[in-house]
Amino acid sequence: MIANDPTPNSVISSGANTAAEIQDLKRRLAEAEAVLHAIGAGEVDALLVTGRQGGQVLELQGAEHDYRLLVEEMGEGAITLTATGQIYYANRRMAAMLDLSHQLLTGTALAEFISESDRPAYHAWLRTPSPRPQQRLELQLLSASGASIPCHLSLTELPYEQKQGAFCVIATDLSVQKRAEDAVRQSEQRLKSIVEHLPIGVWFLDQHGQISYGNSVAQRIWNCAERFGRDHFRTCDRCSTKAEDGTKLQNCAALRAIFKGETTLNKEVAIQCVDGTQKTILTSAVPIQDGDSNIVGAVVLNTDITERKAAENQIQQLAFFDVLTHLPNRRLLIDRLGHALASIQRTGSIGALLFIDLDHFKDLNDSLGHDMGDQLLKQVAARLVGSVRARDTVARLGGDEFVIVMEDLSDDVEQAAQQTRTVAEKVLAAIAKPYPLGGGQHHVTPSIGATLIDAKDLCVDDLLKRADLAMYQAKDAGRNRFRFFDPQTQIALEQRTELEAHLREGLRNQQFVLHYQAQVDGDGSLIGAEALLRWAHPEHGMLGPDVFIHLAEETGLILPLGEWVLQAACLQLVAWAEDRGSRQRSLAINISARQFRDPNFVEMVRTAVLRYGIEPSLLELELTESLLLEDLDETITKMAALRALGLRFALDDFGTGYSSLAYLKRLPLDTLKIDRSFVDDVTRDANAAAIVRAILALAPKLGLSVIAEGVETEAQRQFLARNGCCAFQGYLFGKPAPAKTLGL
């Protein structure tokens, strides 16, 4: 064994070398080797020098000296024990730890230096049958002076002495480590105490997003002192279950801090607490890094600002909304109007501003009292909001004055003006309804001024002034009405309103007539005519359809007007049928898209045909390409139903729209009408001539007849005839006129 030899560096003389001495050196080297192995130095090969035969021996003293020096000077305590646990070697560090000399330690049981509470574990290993596994024990050693030394003991059985059961013990002093751990614990406790008493909520998360700590404020914020789950921040899948859930925003901020190292500061989010309570908080998330800059978690800070937000909302409500009606006040109106103007200038769209003032409100307010007046204003505000789109702004300027701001109207000025008028009329009707106040019914009317907003407008104040002036124009005109500020727009609207009124009156008073334009064959013989609508206006004379058809379409008056045209055409066919010379003439009438799409159109035509008893094949309905293609399947269904009655169909203005062979093949057509724009150019434009030739060549192959409209010169007629056209219509054969004038 490695004993406490007072002469460790002595050299055995060559003359005294014996086999016993050599074996003793080998044994001691093996012991030192085992000690070094126990502390992790690995296998160390002894230097074995083989001499010549005749008496030279192994020179092992140098190797023994090196091993003993390593063990003596190592930083851990080293002990070798007998099978019964007696110390028979201790290095210098071990003696210092136990505060005893080598001599006093030798022969002493190691158990005497182990604290009483830790001895059972040591004795249990000592009693374990050989071969014993290496064992590490954390325990308290007791020095001779009574000091307690926290240590790790590494217990290893020495293989060289298996029969004797000797052991090696390496003792690592943990005093410094324990003091550091105590310092860390104290620091953590101080931090926890500080965090616990902070006025904000604090969560600590580990690297997986699980909560490792939450202070009492954090738990109060989330109302989760008893039930809050440790995995609340763990997965992004969970926090994305509600797209508008503020918890998602906080969770994702925490996860971004953990997995991406991002910092989120004072993000305002609305949350739903564990108990369902709605709150608003400020949340911050900061990654936690270790000494190697690896992210090991995150700290999340929460500040409950629910009450502050409520106070801010109340302040904003008072600052930007009318207390009585809760509509935007003048300040917010100016802001929104500014944004609307900027948007219109940026996009080039059109908006509108309506200024509304209640007529004689002061009289009603004085007579009923201010309380009743306030109730009326509330009801007016509700009716205004109900009269506009959700994206429009309704504001109260004060008193009985209100403003409506509309954006995204039609890009066409006239259409935008009409849309504005439609809203104004809804407002007029809504406000004019009776108000239940104080047990009775009361009435009030508005005067409304309006101005369009376009990209040229630069000033919010000017827009309000225009609408205000227009409102006073409405009052001057008798109140309970609507006026535009823009003179030209106002004039156009008045003319449109007047025209619509006259149109209705014209229908009632039978002011509409049919003129007819002759259709002839190649010999110039009359084969039929096209009925063209005219308005015999009592003030403006005979008006063509270009003046009123568009308005009739928009207002829906085209339906009764179209029905009248159909009946008048049927009467003309009845009249022609009475004369043998005219009974085979056909008559074409134009059908508008609004008419054709009307659910009752087929039945209306059937009723007229049966009522007047006409020959259906002589009535030809002219349809435009755009009408046919709007809903091709529905178009074919309706055409087939009318075709079953015997009626014929012509495709008007062929070539000017989406001329497709596919739909020509599917539609039950009889005739193609070559548009006048092509006919007009056939003698001077090669492209127009080529198109006309193609149409004339194509039609017979599709089983369709062709008629050219707008023929005004003999040269045009001759070109068409040379290329196979057999039917013509145009000024060359007569202008549209009453039937009697044309001798029909």
C-alpha distance (Angstrom), angle and dihedral (degrees) to the residues before:
residue distance angle dihedral
M1 . . .
I2 3.82 . .
A3 3.78 96.8 .
N4 3.79 128.7 -177.0
D5 3.87 91.6 -90.1
P6 3.81 111.8 -175.5
T7 3.81 90.2 -149.9
P8 3.80 105.1 44.4
N9 3.77 92.6 159.2
S10 3.83 97.0 52.3
V11 3.75 117.1 127.4
I12 3.78 123.2 -140.8
S13 3.78 110.5 -130.0
S14 3.77 118.3 -118.6
G15 3.75 91.4 -123.9
A16 3.80 92.3 56.9
N17 3.79 97.0 45.7
T18 3.76 110.8 126.1
A19 3.76 133.5 174.5
A20 3.83 89.6 -107.6
E21 3.79 92.9 55.2
I22 3.79 92.0 49.1
Q23 3.79 91.1 51.8
D24 3.82 90.5 48.7
L25 3.81 91.0 53.6
K26 3.78 91.3 49.3
R27 3.78 90.3 51.1
R28 3.80 93.5 50.9
L29 3.79 91.6 47.4
A30 3.78 89.7 51.9
E31 3.81 90.5 51.1
A32 3.80 92.0 52.1
E33 3.76 89.7 46.1
A34 3.81 90.3 53.3
V35 3.82 91.2 49.6
L36 3.78 91.3 52.7
H37 3.78 90.4 46.3
A38 3.79 90.5 51.9
I39 3.80 91.3 56.5
G40 3.78 91.9 47.9
A41 3.82 101.5 -97.7
G42 3.79 90.8 127.4
E43 3.77 128.9 -141.4
V44 3.79 115.6 -23.2
D45 3.78 117.5 -165.0
A46 3.78 114.0 -139.3
L47 3.75 116.5 -129.4
L48 3.73 104.8 -109.5
V49 3.76 115.2 -169.8
T50 3.75 115.8 -168.2
G51 3.83 114.7 -153.1
R52 3.67 132.6 -158.5
Q53 3.74 121.4 -79.4
G54 3.74 111.8 -93.8
G55 3.78 103.9 66.4
Q56 3.82 110.5 -44.4
V57 3.82 111.5 132.7
L58 3.76 139.9 -160.8
E59 3.77 111.1 -75.1
L60 3.80 99.5 -139.7
Q61 3.76 102.1 147.9
G62 3.84 93.2 93.1
A63 3.79 92.8 53.4
E64 3.81 91.7 47.1
H65 3.79 90.5 51.7
D66 3.83 92.0 52.6
Y67 3.77 93.4 49.2
R68 3.80 93.5 47.3
L69 3.79 90.8 48.5
L70 3.81 91.4 52.4
V71 3.81 92.8 50.2
E72 3.78 94.0 44.3
E73 3.79 94.6 51.1
M74 3.82 100.0 38.9
G75 3.82 118.6 120.3
E76 3.81 95.7 -123.2
G77 3.76 126.2 68.3
A78 3.81 113.3 -103.5
I79 3.81 127.0 -161.1
T80 3.78 134.9 172.8
L81 3.79 116.8 -152.9
T82 3.75 136.5 -163.7
A83 3.77 120.7 -122.1
T84 3.81 88.9 -90.7
G85 3.80 94.0 51.2
Q86 3.79 99.0 -99.9
I87 3.80 117.3 147.9
Y88 3.80 112.9 -121.1
Y89 3.81 96.4 162.1
A90 3.82 134.1 26.6
N91 3.77 126.4 171.1
R92 3.76 124.9 -131.4
R93 3.85 94.1 -95.8
M94 3.81 92.2 52.6
A95 3.79 91.7 49.9
A96 3.79 90.2 51.0
M97 3.81 92.6 48.9
L98 3.83 91.9 52.0
D99 3.79 93.0 39.4
L100 3.84 93.0 -127.8
S101 3.80 134.3 112.8
H102 3.79 122.9 -110.0
Q103 3.79 90.8 -107.0
L104 3.83 93.9 53.9
L105 3.78 92.6 46.2
T106 3.80 94.7 51.2
G107 3.78 110.9 96.6
T108 3.80 94.1 12.2
A109 3.84 119.2 124.3
L110 3.80 111.5 -112.1
A111 3.81 89.2 -139.7
E112 3.80 89.3 71.1
F113 3.81 89.0 67.0
I114 3.85 94.9 48.6
S115 3.80 119.4 89.4
E116 3.76 114.4 -105.0
S117 3.81 93.8 -114.7
D118 3.82 92.3 53.5
R119 3.83 98.7 44.8
P120 3.84 96.7 86.3
A121 3.79 92.3 63.4
Y122 3.81 91.1 48.6
H123 3.81 93.2 47.6
A124 3.81 90.8 47.3
W125 3.80 90.8 59.2
L126 3.81 92.1 43.1
R127 3.80 89.9 56.2
T128 3.80 93.5 48.6
P129 3.86 111.6 115.6
S130 3.79 117.2 -107.0
P131 2.95 132.6 -68.2
R132 3.79 88.6 54.1
P133 3.81 121.8 -167.0
Q134 3.77 117.8 -120.9
Q135 3.80 108.8 -91.7
R136 3.81 132.5 -159.3
L137 3.78 117.5 -158.3
E138 3.78 128.6 -178.5
L139 3.79 108.8 -149.5
Q140 3.78 146.5 133.8
L141 3.82 120.5 -89.6
L142 3.77 118.8 -158.9
S143 3.80 118.9 -140.7
A144 3.78 123.9 -146.1
S145 3.78 88.7 -102.3
G146 3.81 91.1 55.8
A147 3.82 96.7 -105.3
S148 3.80 116.3 147.0
I149 3.80 113.5 -130.0
P150 3.83 119.3 -166.3
C151 3.79 107.4 -141.4
H152 3.77 147.2 168.1
L153 3.82 110.3 -132.1
S154 3.79 117.3 -158.6
L155 3.81 108.5 -161.0
T156 3.82 118.0 -161.6
E157 3.79 130.2 173.3
L158 3.83 112.1 -130.5
P159 3.80 107.9 -122.8
Y160 3.81 92.9 -157.2
E161 3.75 91.1 62.7
Q162 3.81 100.0 38.2
K163 3.79 92.1 133.9
Q164 3.80 91.7 53.2
G165 3.86 94.0 39.8
A166 3.83 97.7 -129.4
F167 3.79 120.6 172.7
C168 3.77 140.8 -157.6
V169 3.81 120.8 -142.6
I170 3.80 124.3 -166.0
A171 3.82 114.7 -165.6
T172 3.81 120.3 -160.5
D173 3.79 114.4 -164.2
L174 3.83 108.9 -132.0
S175 3.79 96.1 -176.3
V176 3.80 94.9 109.4
Q177 3.79 92.2 43.2
K178 3.81 92.1 48.9
R179 3.76 91.6 49.1
A180 3.81 89.0 51.3
E181 3.80 91.0 48.3
D182 3.79 90.2 49.3
A183 3.79 89.0 50.4
V184 3.81 90.4 50.4
R185 3.79 91.3 48.3
Q186 3.76 91.3 49.5
S187 3.79 90.1 47.8
E188 3.80 90.6 49.1
Q189 3.77 90.2 48.7
R190 3.78 91.3 50.8
L191 3.83 89.8 48.0
K192 3.78 91.2 47.9
S193 3.79 90.4 49.5
I194 3.79 90.7 50.3
V195 3.81 93.4 45.3
E196 3.78 92.1 45.8
H197 3.77 90.6 56.4
L198 3.81 96.7 44.2
P199 3.83 114.5 115.9
I200 3.83 90.9 -128.9
G201 3.78 132.7 68.8
V202 3.79 116.1 -100.1
W203 3.80 127.1 -167.2
F204 3.80 125.1 -176.0
L205 3.81 115.7 -156.0
D206 3.77 129.4 -168.7
Q207 3.78 125.0 -132.7
H208 3.82 90.6 -84.5
G209 3.79 94.0 54.4
Q210 3.79 94.9 -105.5
I211 3.78 118.7 139.7
S212 3.78 113.0 -110.2
Y213 3.79 96.4 173.6
G214 3.78 140.7 3.6
N215 3.76 124.3 -178.2
S216 3.78 123.1 -131.2
V217 3.81 93.7 -100.5
A218 3.81 91.1 55.1
Q219 3.79 90.6 50.8
R220 3.80 91.4 47.9
I221 3.80 90.8 50.7
W222 3.79 90.9 54.0
N223 3.83 93.7 36.1
C224 3.79 89.8 -128.3
A225 3.81 108.4 120.9
E226 3.82 92.3 132.6
R227 3.78 105.5 24.1
F228 3.77 110.4 31.0
G229 3.82 111.1 134.0
R230 3.80 120.6 -131.0
D231 3.80 91.4 -135.9
H232 3.82 96.2 57.7
F233 3.81 92.9 118.9
R234 3.74 97.6 32.0
T235 3.80 108.1 104.3
C236 3.75 134.6 28.9
D237 3.82 90.0 -147.5
R238 3.75 90.1 65.1
C239 3.75 95.4 47.8
S240 3.79 92.5 50.4
T241 3.78 94.5 61.2
K242 3.81 89.9 98.3
A243 3.77 115.3 42.6
E244 3.79 93.5 -158.2
D245 3.81 96.7 36.6
G246 3.78 112.5 125.0
T247 3.81 88.2 -150.5
K248 3.78 87.0 68.1
L249 3.79 90.9 56.2
Q250 3.79 92.1 51.0
N251 3.78 93.7 43.8
C252 3.75 93.7 49.4
A253 3.78 90.7 47.7
A254 3.81 88.8 54.7
L255 3.78 92.9 46.7
R256 3.80 92.1 47.8
A257 3.79 87.9 53.1
I258 3.81 91.4 51.4
F259 3.78 101.7 39.5
K260 3.81 102.3 28.0
G261 3.79 103.1 25.5
E262 3.81 91.5 -123.0
T263 3.79 122.4 153.4
T264 3.80 121.2 -140.6
L265 3.80 117.7 -166.0
N266 3.80 127.3 -164.7
K267 3.78 98.1 -23.5
E268 3.80 108.7 178.6
V269 3.79 111.7 -137.0
A270 3.78 137.9 165.5
I271 3.81 111.5 -129.0
Q272 3.77 138.7 -170.8
C273 3.78 109.6 -137.3
V274 3.79 125.3 -139.8
D275 3.81 90.7 -94.4
G276 3.83 92.3 47.8
T277 3.80 96.6 -100.8
Q278 3.81 115.1 146.5
K279 3.79 116.3 -131.4
T280 3.78 140.5 163.0
I281 3.79 118.1 -132.2
L282 3.78 141.2 173.2
T283 3.78 109.7 -127.1
S284 3.80 130.3 -167.4
A285 3.79 127.3 -178.2
V286 3.81 124.8 -166.1
P287 3.83 126.6 179.2
I288 3.84 119.4 -119.7
Q289 3.81 115.3 -138.4
D290 3.78 131.7 -165.6
G291 3.81 125.9 -137.7
D292 3.81 90.6 -79.3
S293 3.81 92.6 53.1
N294 3.80 91.5 -107.8
I295 3.81 114.6 145.8
V296 3.79 108.5 -117.2
G297 3.79 99.8 170.2
A298 3.76 143.7 -45.5
V299 3.76 141.5 -102.0
V300 3.81 117.1 -134.5
L301 3.79 121.0 -161.9
N302 3.82 123.0 -159.0
T303 3.78 127.7 -168.6
D304 3.79 118.1 -173.0
I305 3.82 106.7 -134.8
T306 3.80 96.7 164.6
E307 3.79 94.5 117.3
R308 3.79 92.0 42.2
K309 3.80 91.2 51.7
A310 3.78 90.6 49.0
A311 3.79 89.3 52.5
E312 3.80 91.1 46.7
N313 3.79 90.8 49.3
Q314 3.76 90.0 50.4
I315 3.79 90.9 49.7
Q316 3.80 90.2 47.6
Q317 3.78 90.2 48.1
L318 3.78 90.4 53.5
A319 3.80 92.7 43.4
F320 3.80 99.5 45.0
F321 3.80 107.8 20.6
D322 3.74 134.5 63.4
V323 3.81 110.7 -108.0
L324 3.80 94.5 -142.6
T325 3.80 103.8 43.1
H326 3.84 99.8 18.8
L327 3.80 88.3 -132.0
P328 3.82 120.4 135.0
N329 3.79 110.4 -79.8
R330 3.80 128.2 -137.5
R331 3.81 93.6 -80.7
L332 3.81 94.0 53.7
L333 3.81 91.0 40.4
I334 3.80 91.3 56.4
D335 3.80 89.5 49.4
R336 3.81 94.4 49.0
L337 3.78 92.4 43.0
G338 3.79 88.5 52.8
H339 3.80 90.8 52.2
A340 3.81 90.6 46.8
L341 3.79 91.7 50.9
A342 3.80 91.4 48.8
S343 3.80 91.0 49.9
I344 3.80 92.3 48.7
Q345 3.79 91.5 49.1
R346 3.80 89.9 49.4
T347 3.81 97.9 46.9
G348 3.79 100.8 30.5
S349 3.81 91.4 -127.6
I350 3.81 126.2 137.8
G351 3.79 129.6 -113.6
A352 3.78 136.3 174.3
L353 3.80 139.6 -136.7
L354 3.82 121.5 -151.4
F355 3.80 121.1 -165.1
I356 3.81 112.6 -160.4
D357 3.79 127.1 -166.8
L358 3.80 124.5 177.6
D359 3.81 113.8 -124.3
H360 3.81 115.9 -120.5
F361 3.80 92.0 -10.9
K362 3.80 91.5 146.9
D363 3.81 91.1 60.4
L364 3.80 91.4 50.7
N365 3.81 92.2 45.2
D366 3.79 92.2 50.5
S367 3.78 94.4 46.4
L368 3.81 98.5 44.5
G369 3.78 98.4 31.9
H370 3.77 132.0 -110.3
D371 3.80 93.7 -81.6
M372 3.78 91.0 59.5
G373 3.78 89.6 43.0
D374 3.80 89.9 55.0
Q375 3.79 91.2 49.9
L376 3.78 90.0 51.9
L377 3.80 91.6 50.2
K378 3.80 90.1 52.2
Q379 3.79 90.8 52.5
V380 3.81 91.3 46.7
A381 3.81 89.9 52.1
A382 3.81 91.2 51.5
R383 3.79 91.8 49.1
L384 3.80 92.0 49.4
V385 3.80 91.5 51.9
G386 3.79 89.4 49.5
S387 3.81 91.6 52.6
V388 3.82 97.3 59.5
R389 3.79 139.7 52.8
A390 3.78 120.7 -84.3
R391 3.81 91.1 -111.7
D392 3.82 93.6 53.9
T393 3.81 120.6 94.8
V394 3.80 122.3 -123.1
A395 3.81 113.5 -171.6
R396 3.78 137.5 174.7
L397 3.78 114.7 -135.5
G398 3.78 93.3 -171.2
G399 3.78 138.0 -77.3
D400 3.79 108.6 19.2
E401 3.82 96.3 -27.7
F402 3.79 121.9 113.2
V403 3.80 134.1 175.1
I404 3.80 132.2 -154.5
V405 3.82 121.3 -160.4
M406 3.80 117.8 -163.9
E407 3.81 127.6 -173.6
D408 3.80 135.7 -176.6
L409 3.78 97.3 40.3
S410 3.80 122.6 156.4
D411 3.79 117.2 -57.2
D412 3.79 87.6 -130.4
V413 3.81 111.4 86.5
E414 3.78 94.5 -143.4
Q415 3.78 92.7 48.5
A416 3.81 91.4 46.6
A417 3.78 89.4 51.5
Q418 3.79 90.0 50.9
Q419 3.81 91.0 50.3
T420 3.80 89.4 51.1
R421 3.76 90.7 49.6
T422 3.80 91.0 50.3
V423 3.82 90.8 55.0
A424 3.81 91.0 45.6
E425 3.80 90.7 52.5
K426 3.81 90.3 50.1
V427 3.80 89.2 51.7
L428 3.81 91.9 48.1
A429 3.80 90.6 51.6
A430 3.80 95.0 43.6
I431 3.79 95.9 49.6
A432 3.79 93.2 43.7
K433 3.80 92.2 63.1
P434 3.82 114.5 103.2
Y435 3.82 121.2 -89.6
P436 3.80 120.2 -139.2
L437 3.81 103.5 -135.5
G438 3.78 128.8 159.8
G439 3.77 93.9 -12.5
G440 3.81 94.2 -51.7
Q441 3.81 140.6 84.0
H442 3.78 118.3 -106.6
H443 3.79 133.1 -178.2
V444 3.76 136.3 -148.4
T445 3.80 132.3 172.9
P446 3.80 132.0 -154.3
S447 3.77 134.4 -134.4
I448 3.79 110.5 -147.0
G449 3.78 129.4 -161.6
A450 3.78 122.1 -173.5
T451 3.76 141.4 -174.9
L452 3.76 130.5 -174.2
I453 3.80 118.0 -122.0
D454 3.79 117.1 -141.2
A455 3.79 136.9 163.8
K456 3.81 91.8 -86.9
D457 3.79 93.1 64.5
L458 3.79 111.7 98.5
C459 3.80 107.3 171.7
V460 3.80 132.3 60.3
D461 3.79 92.4 -156.9
D462 3.80 91.4 54.8
L463 3.79 91.0 52.7
L464 3.79 91.5 52.7
K465 3.80 90.8 47.5
R466 3.80 91.8 51.8
A467 3.79 93.2 49.8
D468 3.81 90.3 44.6
L469 3.81 91.7 52.1
A470 3.80 90.3 47.4
M471 3.81 89.0 51.8
Y472 3.81 90.1 54.9
Q473 3.80 88.3 49.2
A474 3.80 87.1 56.6
K475 3.81 90.4 50.8
D476 3.80 91.3 47.9
A477 3.79 88.8 51.4
G478 3.80 90.6 59.3
R479 3.83 105.6 -76.4
N480 3.81 127.3 -102.8
R481 3.78 90.6 74.0
F482 3.78 145.1 95.0
R483 3.81 130.6 -113.0
F484 3.81 135.5 -178.2
F485 3.77 119.4 -137.2
D486 3.82 95.5 -146.1
P487 3.80 104.6 85.3
Q488 3.79 94.4 -150.0
T489 3.79 92.8 47.9
Q490 3.76 90.5 45.6
I491 3.78 90.9 51.1
A492 3.80 91.7 47.8
L493 3.79 91.9 49.6
E494 3.79 91.8 47.4
Q495 3.77 90.5 49.8
R496 3.78 90.7 48.2
T497 3.80 91.6 48.2
E498 3.77 90.7 47.5
L499 3.80 92.1 47.5
E500 3.80 91.5 50.5
A501 3.79 90.9 50.5
H502 3.82 91.0 48.0
L503 3.80 90.2 46.9
R504 3.77 91.1 56.1
E505 3.77 90.2 45.3
G506 3.81 90.4 48.8
L507 3.80 90.6 55.3
R508 3.79 91.5 49.2
N509 3.82 92.8 46.8
Q510 3.82 96.3 42.4
Q511 3.79 94.0 -119.3
F512 3.82 93.1 152.0
V513 3.79 122.5 95.4
L514 3.78 137.9 177.6
H515 3.76 122.9 -118.7
Y516 3.78 119.6 -167.0
Q517 3.79 132.2 -143.2
A518 3.78 116.3 -157.1
Q519 3.79 123.2 -116.6
V520 3.82 115.4 -156.8
D521 3.80 138.5 -174.7
G522 3.80 128.4 -126.4
D523 3.81 91.5 -77.1
G524 3.79 92.1 51.6
S525 3.80 92.7 -108.2
L526 3.81 116.7 148.1
I527 3.81 110.7 -107.7
G528 3.80 100.5 163.9
A529 3.78 146.2 -46.4
E530 3.78 144.7 -117.5
A531 3.80 116.7 -119.8
L532 3.82 111.9 -133.4
L533 3.81 121.7 -168.2
R534 3.79 120.5 -125.2
W535 3.81 131.8 179.8
A536 3.75 115.5 -139.1
H537 3.80 94.4 -153.6
P538 3.80 111.9 -166.0
E539 3.82 92.5 -139.8
H540 3.80 105.9 27.0
G541 3.78 100.3 35.9
M542 3.81 126.1 -134.9
L543 3.80 110.0 -3.5
G544 3.80 125.8 -165.0
P545 3.81 123.3 -134.3
D546 3.81 92.5 -101.6
V547 3.81 87.7 74.6
F548 3.79 99.7 53.2
I549 3.82 113.2 9.6
H550 3.81 94.1 84.2
L551 3.81 91.3 52.6
A552 3.80 90.8 45.2
E553 3.80 89.2 54.4
E554 3.81 93.1 49.9
T555 3.79 95.7 46.1
G556 3.80 96.1 42.2
L557 3.80 92.0 -117.6
I558 3.80 87.5 121.7
L559 3.81 88.3 80.5
P560 3.82 97.9 63.2
L561 3.81 89.8 33.7
G562 3.81 92.1 52.1
E563 3.79 91.0 47.7
W564 3.80 89.5 53.3
V565 3.84 90.6 50.6
L566 3.82 90.8 51.7
Q567 3.80 92.6 50.4
A568 3.81 92.3 46.2
A569 3.82 90.1 50.7
C570 3.79 90.8 50.1
L571 3.82 90.0 51.6
Q572 3.82 89.8 52.1
L573 3.81 91.0 51.3
V574 3.80 88.9 49.9
A575 3.81 88.9 52.4
W576 3.81 92.4 49.3
A577 3.79 91.0 48.1
E578 3.81 90.2 63.0
D579 3.83 90.9 64.9
R580 3.80 119.9 65.9
G581 3.79 90.7 -146.5
S582 3.81 95.1 55.8
R583 3.78 104.8 29.1
Q584 3.85 92.4 98.9
R585 3.79 95.2 52.2
S586 3.78 115.5 118.2
L587 3.79 125.1 -141.4
A588 3.81 125.5 -150.7
I589 3.81 124.0 -157.8
N590 3.81 129.0 -174.3
I591 3.82 118.8 -117.4
S592 3.82 118.2 -156.9
A593 3.78 124.3 -142.2
R594 3.80 91.9 -114.0
Q595 3.82 90.0 54.3
F596 3.78 95.3 46.3
R597 3.82 93.2 48.5
D598 3.79 92.6 50.8
P599 3.84 108.8 112.3
N600 3.83 90.7 -133.1
F601 3.81 96.4 49.5
V602 3.82 98.4 102.2
E603 3.79 92.7 45.7
M604 3.80 91.5 46.8
V605 3.83 91.5 53.8
R606 3.82 92.3 44.9
T607 3.80 90.7 51.0
A608 3.82 92.5 51.0
V609 3.81 94.1 47.2
L610 3.80 92.2 50.3
R611 3.80 94.0 41.1
Y612 3.82 95.0 54.8
G613 3.79 95.9 34.0
I614 3.79 95.0 -134.9
E615 3.77 126.7 164.4
P616 3.85 99.4 -99.1
S617 3.81 95.1 -150.4
L618 3.82 89.7 64.2
L619 3.83 92.4 60.1
E620 3.80 112.7 81.5
L621 3.80 121.5 -170.0
E622 3.80 114.0 -150.4
L623 3.82 115.4 -148.5
T624 3.81 130.2 -178.1
E625 3.80 124.9 -125.9
S626 3.84 93.3 -117.5
L627 3.80 90.2 54.4
L628 3.78 93.2 50.0
L629 3.79 95.0 50.6
E630 3.82 98.1 46.5
D631 3.80 91.2 87.7
L632 3.77 107.9 -4.0
D633 3.80 97.4 -173.4
E634 3.81 93.4 50.2
T635 3.80 89.7 44.8
I636 3.80 92.5 53.7
T637 3.81 91.2 47.5
K638 3.80 93.1 53.1
M639 3.80 93.5 42.7
A640 3.79 90.8 50.4
A641 3.82 90.9 51.6
L642 3.81 91.3 51.8
R643 3.79 92.4 41.3
A644 3.80 87.3 57.2
L645 3.82 87.3 61.1
G646 3.81 88.7 56.1
L647 3.83 98.9 -104.3
R648 3.79 121.3 144.3
F649 3.82 129.5 -135.2
A650 3.79 130.8 -145.0
L651 3.80 126.0 -168.2
D652 3.81 105.6 -133.2
D653 3.83 124.3 -146.7
F654 3.81 91.8 8.7
G655 3.79 113.8 -164.6
T656 3.81 97.2 28.7
G657 3.78 96.5 85.4
Y658 3.80 136.8 35.0
S659 3.78 97.1 -38.7
S660 3.79 103.9 -170.6
L661 3.78 127.5 170.7
A662 3.79 88.1 -148.5
Y663 3.80 94.9 64.8
L664 3.82 92.8 37.1
K665 3.78 86.9 59.7
R666 3.83 94.0 49.4
L667 3.81 100.9 41.2
P668 3.83 119.6 85.1
L669 3.81 93.8 -126.0
D670 3.79 128.3 157.6
T671 3.80 104.9 -175.6
L672 3.80 140.5 29.4
K673 3.80 117.2 -151.5
I674 3.82 112.4 -152.5
D675 3.78 106.9 -137.0
R676 3.79 118.2 -112.6
S677 3.82 90.9 -122.8
F678 3.82 90.0 68.7
V679 3.81 94.5 40.1
D680 3.79 91.4 52.0
D681 3.84 91.5 57.4
V682 3.81 103.0 38.9
T683 3.81 94.0 101.6
R684 3.82 95.9 47.6
D685 3.81 108.3 25.9
A686 3.80 119.9 64.2
N687 3.81 92.1 -160.5
A688 3.82 93.0 53.4
A689 3.80 90.0 47.1
A690 3.80 91.0 50.7
I691 3.81 91.9 50.2
V692 3.79 92.2 50.2
R693 3.82 91.8 48.3
A694 3.81 89.4 50.7
I695 3.80 92.6 50.9
L696 3.81 92.2 48.0
A697 3.81 90.9 48.7
L698 3.82 94.2 45.4
A699 3.81 100.9 45.9
P700 3.84 98.8 66.7
K701 3.80 90.3 49.5
L702 3.83 88.0 56.9
G703 3.79 92.4 45.8
L704 3.80 92.8 -109.8
S705 3.79 130.1 134.5
V706 3.80 120.7 -138.6
I707 3.77 133.5 -139.9
A708 3.80 123.1 -175.8
E709 3.80 115.4 -143.4
G710 3.79 127.4 -161.4
V711 3.81 95.3 37.5
E712 3.79 105.3 163.7
T713 3.83 106.2 156.2
E714 3.77 136.2 50.0
A715 3.81 90.0 -125.9
Q716 3.78 89.9 59.4
R717 3.81 91.6 48.7
Q718 3.80 92.1 49.5
F719 3.83 92.5 49.2
L720 3.80 90.8 50.1
A721 3.79 93.1 46.2
R722 3.83 93.0 48.8
N723 3.81 88.6 54.6
G724 3.78 96.1 50.4
C725 3.82 105.5 -88.8
C726 3.80 111.9 146.3
A727 3.82 103.4 176.5
F728 3.79 130.4 54.6
Q729 3.80 141.2 -175.5
G730 3.79 129.3 -178.4
Y731 3.78 148.4 89.7
L732 3.82 90.1 -60.8
F733 3.80 86.5 72.7
G734 3.78 98.9 33.4
K735 3.79 142.7 -55.2
P736 3.81 121.2 -102.2
A737 3.80 110.0 -81.0
P738 3.82 141.3 149.6
A739 3.80 114.6 -66.8
K740 3.79 94.0 -109.9
T741 3.78 92.9 51.4
L742 3.79 91.2 54.5
G743 3.76 91.3 44.8
L744 3.75 91.3 -118.0
